[in-house]
Amino acid sequence: MTKTVFLVKVDPMNQSVDNVIDRLSEIEARAVKISDETENKIRYLADRMEQKKKAYDEKLLKETADRLNRLGNGMNEQMESEITRLQQEADQAMKEMQEKFTKQLEEITDQLVRSMIKV
């Protein structure tokens, strides 16, 4: 039996091109991975910002509603106080008018009685 040996000549340039292609494939795979991670991070940050914005909006709405309620309550109290003051003034004016009317009525009655007695 005879052995035949074949010698394969390896072209260093061809091997170098294969190495470059393999290296470029590795770089591309890493770039895709980095891009995917970046997109995921951007989505995560966008979600967090949306959550923070929503929480801030809710807080702001609550604070605004609370302020409006306090202002409304303060105005109601002020209005009730003013109504009470005006009612007291009206009651006092009515009392003074009633006293004046009663006094004038007594004076007129006295004058009438005196003039009737004179006649």
PyMOL CGO cylinders between C-alpha atoms (Angstrom):
from pymol import cmd
from pymol.cgo import CYLINDER

trace = [
    CYLINDER, 0.00, 0.00, 0.00, 1.26, 3.33, -0.89, 0.3, 1, 1, 1, 1, 1, 1,
    CYLINDER, 1.26, 3.33, -0.89, 0.61, 6.47, 0.91, 0.3, 1, 1, 1, 1, 1, 1,
    CYLINDER, 0.61, 6.47, 0.91, -0.05, 9.63, -0.85, 0.3, 1, 1, 1, 1, 1, 1,
    CYLINDER, -0.05, 9.63, -0.85, 0.52, 12.82, 1.00, 0.3, 1, 1, 1, 1, 1, 1,
    CYLINDER, 0.52, 12.82, 1.00, -0.96, 16.02, -0.17, 0.3, 1, 1, 1, 1, 1, 1,
    CYLINDER, -0.96, 16.02, -0.17, 0.51, 19.24, 0.90, 0.3, 1, 1, 1, 1, 1, 1,
    CYLINDER, 0.51, 19.24, 0.90, -1.94, 22.06, 1.24, 0.3, 1, 1, 1, 1, 1, 1,
    CYLINDER, -1.94, 22.06, 1.24, -0.46, 25.40, 0.86, 0.3, 1, 1, 1, 1, 1, 1,
    CYLINDER, -0.46, 25.40, 0.86, -2.10, 28.01, 3.11, 0.3, 1, 1, 1, 1, 1, 1,
    CYLINDER, -2.10, 28.01, 3.11, -2.22, 31.42, 1.70, 0.3, 1, 1, 1, 1, 1, 1,
    CYLINDER, -2.22, 31.42, 1.70, -1.29, 33.82, 4.52, 0.3, 1, 1, 1, 1, 1, 1,
    CYLINDER, -1.29, 33.82, 4.52, -3.29, 36.56, 2.85, 0.3, 1, 1, 1, 1, 1, 1,
    CYLINDER, -3.29, 36.56, 2.85, -6.41, 34.40, 2.74, 0.3, 1, 1, 1, 1, 1, 1,
    CYLINDER, -6.41, 34.40, 2.74, -5.97, 33.46, 6.40, 0.3, 1, 1, 1, 1, 1, 1,
    CYLINDER, -5.97, 33.46, 6.40, -5.53, 37.11, 7.27, 0.3, 1, 1, 1, 1, 1, 1,
    CYLINDER, -5.53, 37.11, 7.27, -8.77, 38.03, 5.45, 0.3, 1, 1, 1, 1, 1, 1,
    CYLINDER, -8.77, 38.03, 5.45, -10.60, 35.28, 7.36, 0.3, 1, 1, 1, 1, 1, 1,
    CYLINDER, -10.60, 35.28, 7.36, -9.22, 36.68, 10.62, 0.3, 1, 1, 1, 1, 1, 1,
    CYLINDER, -9.22, 36.68, 10.62, -10.35, 40.18, 9.68, 0.3, 1, 1, 1, 1, 1, 1,
    CYLINDER, -10.35, 40.18, 9.68, -13.81, 38.90, 8.74, 0.3, 1, 1, 1, 1, 1, 1,
    CYLINDER, -13.81, 38.90, 8.74, -14.05, 36.96, 12.02, 0.3, 1, 1, 1, 1, 1, 1,
    CYLINDER, -14.05, 36.96, 12.02, -12.92, 40.02, 13.96, 0.3, 1, 1, 1, 1, 1, 1,
    CYLINDER, -12.92, 40.02, 13.96, -15.41, 42.25, 12.12, 0.3, 1, 1, 1, 1, 1, 1,
    CYLINDER, -15.41, 42.25, 12.12, -18.17, 39.74, 12.90, 0.3, 1, 1, 1, 1, 1, 1,
    CYLINDER, -18.17, 39.74, 12.90, -17.23, 39.87, 16.59, 0.3, 1, 1, 1, 1, 1, 1,
    CYLINDER, -17.23, 39.87, 16.59, -17.19, 43.67, 16.50, 0.3, 1, 1, 1, 1, 1, 1,
    CYLINDER, -17.19, 43.67, 16.50, -20.59, 43.74, 14.77, 0.3, 1, 1, 1, 1, 1, 1,
    CYLINDER, -20.59, 43.74, 14.77, -22.04, 41.32, 17.35, 0.3, 1, 1, 1, 1, 1, 1,
    CYLINDER, -22.04, 41.32, 17.35, -20.73, 43.53, 20.17, 0.3, 1, 1, 1, 1, 1, 1,
    CYLINDER, -20.73, 43.53, 20.17, -22.09, 46.64, 18.46, 0.3, 1, 1, 1, 1, 1, 1,
    CYLINDER, -22.09, 46.64, 18.46, -25.52, 45.03, 18.10, 0.3, 1, 1, 1, 1, 1, 1,
    CYLINDER, -25.52, 45.03, 18.10, -25.40, 44.00, 21.77, 0.3, 1, 1, 1, 1, 1, 1,
    CYLINDER, -25.40, 44.00, 21.77, -24.39, 47.54, 22.83, 0.3, 1, 1, 1, 1, 1, 1,
    CYLINDER, -24.39, 47.54, 22.83, -27.13, 49.02, 20.64, 0.3, 1, 1, 1, 1, 1, 1,
    CYLINDER, -27.13, 49.02, 20.64, -29.75, 46.67, 22.13, 0.3, 1, 1, 1, 1, 1, 1,
    CYLINDER, -29.75, 46.67, 22.13, -28.57, 47.47, 25.67, 0.3, 1, 1, 1, 1, 1, 1,
    CYLINDER, -28.57, 47.47, 25.67, -28.68, 51.18, 24.88, 0.3, 1, 1, 1, 1, 1, 1,
    CYLINDER, -28.68, 51.18, 24.88, -32.22, 50.91, 23.50, 0.3, 1, 1, 1, 1, 1, 1,
    CYLINDER, -32.22, 50.91, 23.50, -33.30, 48.98, 26.60, 0.3, 1, 1, 1, 1, 1, 1,
    CYLINDER, -33.30, 48.98, 26.60, -31.70, 51.59, 28.86, 0.3, 1, 1, 1, 1, 1, 1,
    CYLINDER, -31.70, 51.59, 28.86, -33.38, 54.40, 26.91, 0.3, 1, 1, 1, 1, 1, 1,
    CYLINDER, -33.38, 54.40, 26.91, -36.77, 52.66, 27.23, 0.3, 1, 1, 1, 1, 1, 1,
    CYLINDER, -36.77, 52.66, 27.23, -36.16, 52.13, 30.96, 0.3, 1, 1, 1, 1, 1, 1,
    CYLINDER, -36.16, 52.13, 30.96, -35.17, 55.78, 31.46, 0.3, 1, 1, 1, 1, 1, 1,
    CYLINDER, -35.17, 55.78, 31.46, -38.15, 56.96, 29.40, 0.3, 1, 1, 1, 1, 1, 1,
    CYLINDER, -38.15, 56.96, 29.40, -40.47, 54.82, 31.54, 0.3, 1, 1, 1, 1, 1, 1,
    CYLINDER, -40.47, 54.82, 31.54, -38.93, 56.21, 34.72, 0.3, 1, 1, 1, 1, 1, 1,
    CYLINDER, -38.93, 56.21, 34.72, -39.27, 59.76, 33.46, 0.3, 1, 1, 1, 1, 1, 1,
    CYLINDER, -39.27, 59.76, 33.46, -42.91, 59.10, 32.55, 0.3, 1, 1, 1, 1, 1, 1,
    CYLINDER, -42.91, 59.10, 32.55, -43.54, 57.67, 36.02, 0.3, 1, 1, 1, 1, 1, 1,
    CYLINDER, -43.54, 57.67, 36.02, -41.84, 60.66, 37.67, 0.3, 1, 1, 1, 1, 1, 1,
    CYLINDER, -41.84, 60.66, 37.67, -43.79, 63.06, 35.46, 0.3, 1, 1, 1, 1, 1, 1,
    CYLINDER, -43.79, 63.06, 35.46, -47.05, 61.33, 36.29, 0.3, 1, 1, 1, 1, 1, 1,
    CYLINDER, -47.05, 61.33, 36.29, -46.24, 61.36, 40.03, 0.3, 1, 1, 1, 1, 1, 1,
    CYLINDER, -46.24, 61.36, 40.03, -45.30, 65.06, 39.83, 0.3, 1, 1, 1, 1, 1, 1,
    CYLINDER, -45.30, 65.06, 39.83, -48.51, 65.88, 37.94, 0.3, 1, 1, 1, 1, 1, 1,
    CYLINDER, -48.51, 65.88, 37.94, -50.60, 64.02, 40.52, 0.3, 1, 1, 1, 1, 1, 1,
    CYLINDER, -50.60, 64.02, 40.52, -48.78, 65.78, 43.36, 0.3, 1, 1, 1, 1, 1, 1,
    CYLINDER, -48.78, 65.78, 43.36, -49.25, 69.16, 41.69, 0.3, 1, 1, 1, 1, 1, 1,
    CYLINDER, -49.25, 69.16, 41.69, -52.96, 68.51, 41.10, 0.3, 1, 1, 1, 1, 1, 1,
    CYLINDER, -52.96, 68.51, 41.10, -53.41, 67.48, 44.74, 0.3, 1, 1, 1, 1, 1, 1,
    CYLINDER, -53.41, 67.48, 44.74, -51.51, 70.54, 46.02, 0.3, 1, 1, 1, 1, 1, 1,
    CYLINDER, -51.51, 70.54, 46.02, -53.53, 72.81, 43.75, 0.3, 1, 1, 1, 1, 1, 1,
    CYLINDER, -53.53, 72.81, 43.75, -56.82, 71.25, 44.88, 0.3, 1, 1, 1, 1, 1, 1,
    CYLINDER, -56.82, 71.25, 44.88, -55.74, 71.60, 48.52, 0.3, 1, 1, 1, 1, 1, 1,
    CYLINDER, -55.74, 71.60, 48.52, -54.82, 75.25, 48.00, 0.3, 1, 1, 1, 1, 1, 1,
    CYLINDER, -54.82, 75.25, 48.00, -58.09, 75.96, 46.25, 0.3, 1, 1, 1, 1, 1, 1,
    CYLINDER, -58.09, 75.96, 46.25, -59.99, 74.27, 49.07, 0.3, 1, 1, 1, 1, 1, 1,
    CYLINDER, -59.99, 74.27, 49.07, -58.10, 76.31, 51.66, 0.3, 1, 1, 1, 1, 1, 1,
    CYLINDER, -58.10, 76.31, 51.66, -58.74, 79.50, 49.70, 0.3, 1, 1, 1, 1, 1, 1,
    CYLINDER, -58.74, 79.50, 49.70, -62.39, 78.57, 49.27, 0.3, 1, 1, 1, 1, 1, 1,
    CYLINDER, -62.39, 78.57, 49.27, -62.73, 77.76, 52.96, 0.3, 1, 1, 1, 1, 1, 1,
    CYLINDER, -62.73, 77.76, 52.96, -60.99, 81.00, 53.88, 0.3, 1, 1, 1, 1, 1, 1,
    CYLINDER, -60.99, 81.00, 53.88, -63.27, 82.96, 51.59, 0.3, 1, 1, 1, 1, 1, 1,
    CYLINDER, -63.27, 82.96, 51.59, -66.32, 81.15, 52.99, 0.3, 1, 1, 1, 1, 1, 1,
    CYLINDER, -66.32, 81.15, 52.99, -65.22, 81.99, 56.53, 0.3, 1, 1, 1, 1, 1, 1,
    CYLINDER, -65.22, 81.99, 56.53, -64.57, 85.60, 55.52, 0.3, 1, 1, 1, 1, 1, 1,
    CYLINDER, -64.57, 85.60, 55.52, -67.93, 85.78, 53.77, 0.3, 1, 1, 1, 1, 1, 1,
    CYLINDER, -67.93, 85.78, 53.77, -69.74, 84.28, 56.77, 0.3, 1, 1, 1, 1, 1, 1,
    CYLINDER, -69.74, 84.28, 56.77, -67.96, 86.73, 59.06, 0.3, 1, 1, 1, 1, 1, 1,
    CYLINDER, -67.96, 86.73, 59.06, -68.97, 89.62, 56.81, 0.3, 1, 1, 1, 1, 1, 1,
    CYLINDER, -68.97, 89.62, 56.81, -72.58, 88.36, 56.69, 0.3, 1, 1, 1, 1, 1, 1,
    CYLINDER, -72.58, 88.36, 56.69, -72.63, 88.09, 60.49, 0.3, 1, 1, 1, 1, 1, 1,
    CYLINDER, -72.63, 88.09, 60.49, -71.23, 91.62, 60.81, 0.3, 1, 1, 1, 1, 1, 1,
    CYLINDER, -71.23, 91.62, 60.81, -73.78, 93.01, 58.36, 0.3, 1, 1, 1, 1, 1, 1,
    CYLINDER, -73.78, 93.01, 58.36, -76.60, 91.15, 60.12, 0.3, 1, 1, 1, 1, 1, 1,
    CYLINDER, -76.60, 91.15, 60.12, -75.50, 92.64, 63.44, 0.3, 1, 1, 1, 1, 1, 1,
    CYLINDER, -75.50, 92.64, 63.44, -75.35, 96.12, 61.91, 0.3, 1, 1, 1, 1, 1, 1,
    CYLINDER, -75.35, 96.12, 61.91, -78.81, 95.63, 60.38, 0.3, 1, 1, 1, 1, 1, 1,
    CYLINDER, -78.81, 95.63, 60.38, -80.17, 94.38, 63.72, 0.3, 1, 1, 1, 1, 1, 1,
    CYLINDER, -80.17, 94.38, 63.72, -78.65, 97.39, 65.51, 0.3, 1, 1, 1, 1, 1, 1,
    CYLINDER, -78.65, 97.39, 65.51, -80.07, 99.78, 62.89, 0.3, 1, 1, 1, 1, 1, 1,
    CYLINDER, -80.07, 99.78, 62.89, -83.51, 98.15, 63.25, 0.3, 1, 1, 1, 1, 1, 1,
    CYLINDER, -83.51, 98.15, 63.25, -83.31, 98.43, 67.03, 0.3, 1, 1, 1, 1, 1, 1,
    CYLINDER, -83.31, 98.43, 67.03, -82.34, 102.11, 66.82, 0.3, 1, 1, 1, 1, 1, 1,
    CYLINDER, -82.34, 102.11, 66.82, -85.11, 102.80, 64.31, 0.3, 1, 1, 1, 1, 1, 1,
    CYLINDER, -85.11, 102.80, 64.31, -87.62, 100.96, 66.52, 0.3, 1, 1, 1, 1, 1, 1,
    CYLINDER, -87.62, 100.96, 66.52, -86.50, 102.97, 69.57, 0.3, 1, 1, 1, 1, 1, 1,
    CYLINDER, -86.50, 102.97, 69.57, -86.71, 106.22, 67.56, 0.3, 1, 1, 1, 1, 1, 1,
    CYLINDER, -86.71, 106.22, 67.56, -90.12, 105.27, 66.22, 0.3, 1, 1, 1, 1, 1, 1,
    CYLINDER, -90.12, 105.27, 66.22, -91.35, 104.39, 69.72, 0.3, 1, 1, 1, 1, 1, 1,
    CYLINDER, -91.35, 104.39, 69.72, -89.98, 107.66, 71.14, 0.3, 1, 1, 1, 1, 1, 1,
    CYLINDER, -89.98, 107.66, 71.14, -91.48, 109.72, 68.31, 0.3, 1, 1, 1, 1, 1, 1,
    CYLINDER, -91.48, 109.72, 68.31, -94.76, 107.87, 68.65, 0.3, 1, 1, 1, 1, 1, 1,
    CYLINDER, -94.76, 107.87, 68.65, -94.84, 108.67, 72.36, 0.3, 1, 1, 1, 1, 1, 1,
    CYLINDER, -94.84, 108.67, 72.36, -94.03, 112.32, 71.65, 0.3, 1, 1, 1, 1, 1, 1,
    CYLINDER, -94.03, 112.32, 71.65, -96.74, 112.55, 68.98, 0.3, 1, 1, 1, 1, 1, 1,
    CYLINDER, -96.74, 112.55, 68.98, -99.20, 110.80, 71.25, 0.3, 1, 1, 1, 1, 1, 1,
    CYLINDER, -99.20, 110.80, 71.25, -98.34, 113.19, 74.10, 0.3, 1, 1, 1, 1, 1, 1,
    CYLINDER, -98.34, 113.19, 74.10, -98.76, 116.19, 71.81, 0.3, 1, 1, 1, 1, 1, 1,
    CYLINDER, -98.76, 116.19, 71.81, -102.04, 114.85, 70.56, 0.3, 1, 1, 1, 1, 1, 1,
    CYLINDER, -102.04, 114.85, 70.56, -103.31, 114.26, 74.07, 0.3, 1, 1, 1, 1, 1, 1,
    CYLINDER, -103.31, 114.26, 74.07, -102.19, 117.78, 75.13, 0.3, 1, 1, 1, 1, 1, 1,
    CYLINDER, -102.19, 117.78, 75.13, -103.82, 119.37, 72.13, 0.3, 1, 1, 1, 1, 1, 1,
    CYLINDER, -103.82, 119.37, 72.13, -107.03, 117.45, 72.84, 0.3, 1, 1, 1, 1, 1, 1,
    CYLINDER, -107.03, 117.45, 72.84, -106.98, 118.59, 76.43, 0.3, 1, 1, 1, 1, 1, 1,
    CYLINDER, -106.98, 118.59, 76.43, -106.51, 122.22, 75.39, 0.3, 1, 1, 1, 1, 1, 1,
    CYLINDER, -106.51, 122.22, 75.39, -109.51, 122.22, 73.19, 0.3, 1, 1, 1, 1, 1, 1,
]
cmd.load_cgo(trace, "trace")
